[in-house]
Amino acid sequence: MNKYIKPRDEQIKVRTPKPPFAFVPAKGMWINWNGNDGRYWRRRVRCGDVILSKPPIQEAAKPKTTKEGKKK
């Protein structure tokens, strides 16, 4: 299951748990809520570094595509 998160505040810098260990963008990002990744993100939500959020309208409206570029 995927969820959309964003930093609680623009000054907070939260890194992703896997390489390249990039920062979560201020506008937010989709994350995997299951497994080890999910455990990491649930801890970040509990401590208040990130919040669960709704994606921006243009993010929600994007059609999902496969690697070949075909729409699902």
Buried (B, 14 or more C-beta within 10 A) or exposed (E): EEBBBBBBEEEBEBEBBEEEEEEBEEEBBEBBBEEEBBEBBEEBBEEEBBBEBEBEEEEEEEEEEEEEEEEE
